[in-house]
């Protein structure tokens, strides 16, 4: 039996509709967009706002603030690759048990070792238990709390730790930073409304009990991993083992059983074999032409390890040295340039290839839409790329 071939054009067609980037396939809400993307990247606080704008018609910034803060239906939690994602409540157990929980025990051991090495305590685990409980209680008492407020409520959080002594990468970090990260990996707390505007990364912390009064539902980590892989394949497939290993951040020991538990079909892409769900073999026709402006670290551009089929011919400068994507311009399923903002807030872009007069006009129109939406507010990516720096002078 010859495996079905899914060519580059069909992969781009799947991306257009399943990632809600084509005008005829918009998501009905930020929640739907986040669910279908298996979360919206939110390491950069502005990214989920811009990612939702790209996928949901007539979305205003206050609408997204309602979803995240006022009547929350999206929550920033730790997920794949130790990265923050904004997800609806039904995805919280999958990301928590599939990605965050495995980090908690090693993180607790490291913190205990640091505390003992610094002479702060001779019982690191007992200290963490006591101070962790006090921190959660302080957050509960305040409803939401900044780290600076928690350091006043729980004086032990004012301690500092030294790491990498004698190394170029060494330095100091506050105990509060490590403690709050640990409590987040354990699913006890999560990020709430930022101190400043929607672009601010200085978050208040709230308790998971306020979001899920009954707690995060118990779930076998293997089942969580299987469900995450299935969701990824339905949104991003076809994909390779390398794609999934990169996207999840898992070892092959965890990834391969998840793949083995699913009903998969092997297909051929331009580089060789790949996987889709067995019931997802129907051809996907091209939805027609479309343009999109996506923010840095958007879930689509960061969705695969093997990116040749959507990066276009010239993509140098659109990523930083660590592989973080900057703001990108898309035309019909491929990256064809980048965008930025001048100091006065004007949205500017530069194409890296010739997309014809129709493409240029569509991209320019989308740039104007974004400029109107931002209304003079300037967004600086957390990881500025060479392309962004050049455009935003």
C-alpha positions as CSV (number, residue, x, y, z in Angstrom):
1,X,0.0,0.0,0.0
2,X,1.4,3.4,-1.0
3,X,1.2,6.0,1.7
4,X,-0.8,9.0,1.0
5,X,1.3,12.0,0.0
6,X,0.6,15.4,1.6
7,X,2.5,18.0,-0.3
8,X,3.7,21.4,0.9
9,X,0.7,23.2,-0.6
10,X,-1.8,21.0,1.2
11,X,0.2,21.4,4.5
12,X,-0.2,25.2,4.0
13,X,-3.9,24.7,3.4
14,X,-4.3,22.8,6.6
15,X,-2.4,25.5,8.5
16,X,-4.6,28.2,7.0
17,X,-7.9,26.6,8.2
18,X,-6.9,24.8,11.4
19,X,-4.9,27.7,12.7
20,X,-7.8,30.1,11.9
21,X,-5.6,32.4,9.8
22,X,-7.7,32.4,6.6
23,X,-10.6,34.9,6.6
24,X,-13.1,32.1,6.0
25,X,-11.9,30.1,8.9
26,X,-11.7,32.5,11.8
27,X,-12.2,31.3,15.4
28,X,-15.3,32.4,17.1
29,X,-13.4,33.5,20.3
30,X,-10.0,33.6,21.8
31,X,-10.9,30.4,23.7
32,X,-11.6,28.5,20.5
33,X,-8.4,29.8,19.0
34,X,-6.4,28.7,22.1
35,X,-8.0,25.3,22.2
36,X,-7.4,24.6,18.6
37,X,-3.7,25.7,18.8
38,X,-3.2,23.7,22.0
39,X,-2.6,27.0,23.8
40,X,-1.5,30.4,22.8
41,X,2.1,31.2,23.5
42,X,2.4,33.7,26.4
43,X,6.0,33.9,27.4
44,X,5.8,37.3,25.9
45,X,2.8,39.0,27.6
46,X,1.6,40.7,24.4
47,X,1.7,37.5,22.2
48,X,-1.7,36.0,23.2
49,X,-3.4,39.4,22.4
50,X,-1.8,39.7,19.0
51,X,-2.3,35.9,18.3
52,X,-6.0,36.2,19.1
53,X,-6.4,39.3,17.0
54,X,-4.9,37.4,14.0
55,X,-7.5,34.7,14.4
56,X,-10.7,36.3,15.8
57,X,-12.6,38.9,13.9
58,X,-13.7,42.1,15.6
59,X,-11.7,41.4,18.7
60,X,-10.8,44.4,20.9
61,X,-8.0,44.5,23.5
62,X,-10.6,44.8,26.3
63,X,-12.3,41.6,25.1
64,X,-9.0,39.7,25.5
65,X,-8.5,41.2,29.0
66,X,-11.9,39.9,30.0
67,X,-10.9,36.4,28.8
68,X,-7.6,36.5,30.8
69,X,-8.5,38.5,33.9
70,X,-12.0,39.9,34.5
71,X,-14.1,36.8,33.7
72,X,-11.3,34.4,33.0
73,X,-11.7,31.6,30.5
74,X,-8.0,31.5,29.5
75,X,-5.2,30.9,32.0
76,X,-1.5,31.2,31.8
77,X,0.1,28.0,32.9
78,X,3.4,26.1,32.4
79,X,3.3,23.7,29.5
80,X,5.4,22.4,26.6
81,X,9.1,23.1,26.7
82,X,8.8,24.8,30.1
83,X,6.9,27.5,28.3
84,X,3.9,29.6,29.3
85,X,0.7,29.0,27.4
86,X,-2.7,30.6,27.7
87,X,-5.2,27.7,27.7
88,X,-8.9,27.1,28.5
89,X,-9.8,25.1,31.6
90,X,-10.2,21.8,29.8
91,X,-6.5,21.9,28.7
92,X,-5.2,22.7,32.2
93,X,-5.0,19.0,33.3
94,X,-3.3,18.0,30.1
95,X,-0.5,20.6,30.3
96,X,-0.2,20.2,34.0
97,X,0.1,16.4,34.2
98,X,1.8,16.0,30.8
99,X,4.4,18.8,31.1
100,X,4.6,20.6,34.4
101,X,4.3,17.8,37.0
102,X,7.5,16.0,35.8
103,X,9.4,19.3,36.5
104,X,8.2,19.7,40.0
105,X,10.2,17.0,41.9
106,X,13.6,17.9,40.3
107,X,12.9,21.6,40.8
108,X,12.1,21.0,44.5
109,X,15.4,19.0,44.9
110,X,17.4,21.7,43.3
111,X,15.9,24.5,45.4
112,X,16.4,22.4,48.6
113,X,20.1,21.9,47.6
114,X,20.6,25.6,47.0
115,X,19.0,26.6,50.3
116,X,21.2,24.2,52.2
117,X,24.4,25.2,50.3
118,X,23.7,28.9,51.1
119,X,23.3,28.0,54.8
120,X,19.8,29.4,54.8
121,X,18.6,26.1,56.3
122,X,19.9,22.6,57.0
123,X,16.5,21.1,56.0
124,X,15.8,22.3,52.5
125,X,12.7,20.2,51.9
126,X,11.1,21.1,55.3
127,X,11.9,24.8,54.6
128,X,10.2,24.6,51.2
129,X,7.2,22.9,52.6
130,X,6.7,25.6,55.3
131,X,7.5,28.6,53.2
132,X,5.5,27.3,50.3
133,X,2.4,26.9,52.4
134,X,2.9,30.4,53.8
135,X,3.2,31.8,50.3
136,X,0.0,30.2,49.1
137,X,-1.8,31.4,52.2
138,X,-0.5,34.9,51.6
139,X,-1.8,34.8,48.1
140,X,-5.2,33.5,49.2
141,X,-5.5,36.3,51.8
142,X,-4.8,39.0,49.2
143,X,-6.7,37.3,46.4
144,X,-3.9,38.2,44.0
145,X,-0.4,39.3,44.9
146,X,2.8,40.6,43.3
147,X,6.1,39.0,44.2
148,X,7.1,42.2,46.0
149,X,4.0,42.0,48.2
150,X,4.7,38.4,49.0
151,X,8.2,39.1,50.1
152,X,6.7,41.4,52.7
153,X,4.2,38.9,53.8
154,X,6.6,36.0,53.9
155,X,10.1,37.4,54.9
156,X,11.9,34.1,54.0
157,X,11.2,35.0,50.3
158,X,13.6,37.9,50.6
159,X,16.6,35.5,50.7
160,X,18.9,35.3,47.7
161,X,20.7,32.3,46.1
162,X,24.0,32.2,44.3
163,X,24.5,29.9,41.4
164,X,27.3,29.1,39.0
165,X,30.0,30.5,41.3
166,X,33.1,31.3,39.3
167,X,31.2,30.8,36.0
168,X,30.5,33.5,33.4
169,X,26.8,32.5,33.6
170,X,26.7,32.6,37.4
171,X,24.8,35.1,39.4
172,X,22.2,35.6,42.1
173,X,18.4,35.0,42.1
174,X,15.8,35.7,44.7
175,X,14.3,32.8,46.6
176,X,10.9,34.2,45.7
177,X,11.6,33.6,41.9
178,X,12.4,30.0,42.5
179,X,9.7,29.4,45.0
180,X,6.9,30.8,42.8
181,X,8.1,28.8,39.9
182,X,8.0,25.6,42.0
183,X,4.5,26.3,43.2
184,X,3.4,27.0,39.7
185,X,4.9,23.7,38.4
186,X,3.0,21.9,41.3
187,X,-0.2,23.5,40.1
188,X,-0.8,25.4,43.3
189,X,-0.6,29.0,41.9
190,X,-0.7,30.7,38.5
191,X,-0.3,34.1,36.9
192,X,-3.1,36.6,37.1
193,X,-3.5,40.2,36.0
194,X,-0.2,42.1,35.4
195,X,0.7,45.1,37.4
196,X,0.7,47.4,34.4
197,X,-0.9,47.3,31.0
198,X,-1.7,44.2,28.9
199,X,2.0,44.4,27.6
200,X,3.4,44.0,31.1
201,X,5.2,40.9,32.3
202,X,5.1,41.7,36.0
203,X,2.2,39.4,37.0
204,X,0.2,39.1,40.1
205,X,-0.1,35.6,41.4
206,X,-3.4,33.8,42.3
207,X,-4.2,30.4,43.5
208,X,-5.3,27.5,41.4
209,X,-8.1,27.0,43.9
210,X,-9.7,30.2,42.7
211,X,-9.7,28.9,39.1
212,X,-10.6,25.3,39.9
213,X,-12.1,25.1,43.4
214,X,-12.0,21.3,43.3
215,X,-8.4,21.3,42.2
216,X,-6.8,20.1,38.9
217,X,-8.4,16.8,38.0
218,X,-6.2,13.8,38.5
219,X,-4.9,12.3,35.2
220,X,-2.4,9.7,34.4
221,X,0.6,11.5,32.9
222,X,0.7,8.9,30.1
223,X,-2.9,9.7,29.2
224,X,-2.2,13.4,29.3
225,X,0.7,13.0,26.9
226,X,-1.3,10.9,24.6
227,X,-4.1,13.5,24.5
228,X,-1.6,16.3,23.9
229,X,0.0,14.5,21.0
230,X,-3.4,13.8,19.4
231,X,-4.4,17.5,19.7
232,X,-1.2,18.5,18.2
233,X,-1.6,16.1,15.2
234,X,-5.1,17.3,14.6
235,X,-4.0,21.0,14.5
236,X,-0.4,20.7,13.2
237,X,-0.2,17.4,11.4
238,X,1.3,15.9,9.4
239,X,4.3,16.0,11.7
240,X,7.4,14.0,12.4
241,X,8.8,12.5,15.5
242,X,11.3,15.3,15.5
243,X,8.5,17.9,15.3
244,X,6.7,16.5,18.3
245,X,9.9,15.9,20.3
246,X,10.8,19.6,19.9
247,X,7.3,20.9,20.4
248,X,6.6,18.9,23.6
249,X,10.2,19.0,25.0
250,X,9.8,15.4,26.0
251,X,12.3,12.6,25.8
252,X,11.6,9.8,23.3
253,X,10.9,7.6,26.3
254,X,7.8,9.7,26.9
255,X,6.9,10.6,23.4
256,X,7.0,7.2,21.7
257,X,4.4,5.5,24.0
258,X,2.1,8.5,23.4
259,X,2.4,8.0,19.6
260,X,2.0,4.2,20.1
261,X,-1.3,4.7,22.0
262,X,-2.9,6.5,19.1
263,X,-4.5,5.3,15.8
264,X,-2.1,6.9,13.4
265,X,-1.6,6.8,9.6
266,X,1.9,7.2,8.1
267,X,2.0,9.7,5.2
268,X,4.7,11.1,2.9
269,X,5.7,14.7,3.1
270,X,8.4,16.3,1.0
271,X,11.2,15.2,3.4
272,X,9.9,11.6,4.0
273,X,7.5,9.9,6.4
274,X,5.3,11.8,8.8
275,X,2.2,11.1,10.9
276,X,-1.5,12.1,10.9
277,X,-4.4,10.7,12.8
278,X,-5.9,7.8,10.9
279,X,-9.2,9.5,10.5
280,X,-7.6,12.6,9.1
281,X,-6.6,11.5,5.6
282,X,-9.2,13.4,3.6
283,X,-7.6,15.9,1.2
284,X,-7.7,19.6,2.3
285,X,-8.1,22.0,-0.7
286,X,-6.5,25.4,-0.8
287,X,-8.8,27.9,0.9
288,X,-7.6,30.7,-1.4
289,X,-5.2,33.6,-0.8
290,X,-4.6,35.1,2.6
291,X,-2.3,37.4,4.5
292,X,-1.5,37.4,8.3
293,X,0.7,39.4,10.7
294,X,1.7,37.1,13.6
295,X,3.6,38.2,16.8
296,X,6.8,36.9,18.1
297,X,6.6,33.4,19.5
298,X,3.2,32.8,17.9
299,X,2.1,29.2,18.3
300,X,2.0,28.7,14.6
301,X,5.5,29.8,13.7
302,X,6.8,27.9,16.8
303,X,4.7,24.8,16.1
304,X,7.3,22.6,14.2
305,X,10.9,21.6,14.4
306,X,11.2,21.1,10.6
307,X,10.0,24.5,9.3
308,X,11.3,24.6,5.7
309,X,7.8,24.2,4.2
310,X,6.4,27.4,5.7
311,X,9.5,29.6,6.2
312,X,9.8,30.7,2.6
313,X,13.0,31.2,0.8
314,X,14.7,33.9,2.9
315,X,14.0,33.9,6.7
316,X,17.4,34.9,8.1
317,X,17.0,37.6,10.8
318,X,13.4,36.6,11.6
319,X,14.6,34.4,14.6
320,X,17.1,35.3,17.3
321,X,20.2,33.2,18.1
322,X,18.2,30.9,20.4
323,X,15.5,30.1,17.8
324,X,12.8,32.4,19.1
325,X,10.6,33.7,16.3
326,X,10.1,37.5,16.0
327,X,7.0,39.1,14.4
328,X,6.3,37.5,11.0
329,X,4.4,38.4,7.8
330,X,2.6,35.5,6.2
331,X,1.2,35.0,2.7
332,X,-0.7,31.9,1.7
333,X,0.8,29.7,4.3
334,X,4.5,30.8,4.3
335,X,6.6,33.4,6.1
336,X,7.5,36.1,3.6
337,X,8.8,38.8,5.8
338,X,8.7,40.5,9.2
339,X,7.1,43.5,10.8
340,X,7.8,46.0,13.6
341,X,6.8,49.4,14.8
342,X,8.4,52.7,14.7
343,X,8.7,54.8,17.8
344,X,5.4,56.6,16.9
345,X,3.6,53.2,16.8
346,X,3.4,53.0,13.0
347,X,3.4,49.4,11.8
348,X,6.0,48.7,9.2
349,X,7.0,45.6,7.4
350,X,9.6,44.2,5.0
351,X,9.1,41.4,2.6
352,X,11.9,38.9,2.0
353,X,10.6,37.7,-1.3
354,X,8.5,38.8,-4.2
355,X,4.8,37.8,-3.7
356,X,3.4,39.8,-6.6
357,X,1.2,42.9,-6.6
358,X,-1.9,41.1,-5.1
359,X,0.1,39.7,-2.2
360,X,1.8,43.1,-1.5
361,X,-1.6,44.8,-1.5
362,X,-3.1,42.2,0.9
363,X,-0.2,42.4,3.2
364,X,-0.3,46.2,3.2
365,X,-4.0,46.1,4.0
366,X,-3.4,43.7,6.9
367,X,-0.7,46.0,8.2
368,X,-3.1,48.9,8.3
369,X,-5.6,46.8,10.1
370,X,-3.1,46.0,12.8
371,X,-2.0,49.6,13.1
372,X,-5.6,50.7,13.7
373,X,-6.1,47.9,16.2
374,X,-3.0,48.9,18.2
375,X,-4.0,52.6,18.1
376,X,-0.5,53.9,18.7
377,X,0.4,51.4,21.4
378,X,3.9,50.1,20.7
379,X,4.6,46.4,21.4
380,X,8.2,45.3,21.8
381,X,8.9,41.6,21.5
382,X,10.5,39.9,24.5
383,X,13.1,38.5,22.2
384,X,13.8,41.2,19.5
385,X,15.2,39.7,16.3
386,X,17.6,41.4,13.9
387,X,14.8,42.0,11.4
388,X,12.6,43.6,14.1
389,X,15.4,45.9,15.3
390,X,16.1,47.2,11.8
391,X,12.4,47.9,11.1
392,X,11.7,49.6,14.4
393,X,14.3,52.3,14.5
